[in-house]
Amino acid sequence: MISKKLFAAIKLAPEPAYRIAQKASLQPSVLSRLMCGIEKVKPNDPRLIAVGKVLGLQPSECFE
């Protein structure tokens, strides 16, 4: 499950979510599906770790 800290970091980032997704080598639609809960998140999902890295978060901070 996506942590509240990662969710907040995406929402409060100075750049739009689509740009964060691109920097993490993701399609923006994939990030949207992950955040909305349409696509299930597994523990240590590399996609969320990549997004967290773009936002300056440690991998452990990305998951609850």
QUIQUIQUI-V259771 format. One record per helix or strand of 3 or more residues. SS is the DSSP state (alpha for helix, beta for strand). FROM is the first residue (numbers start at 0). LEN is the number of residues. Records with the same first field share a line. If there is no record, write none. Layout:
BEGIN
SS=FROM-LEN ; FROM-LEN
END
This chain:
BEGIN
alpha=3-9 ; 16-7 ; 27-9 ; 45-9 ; 58-4
END
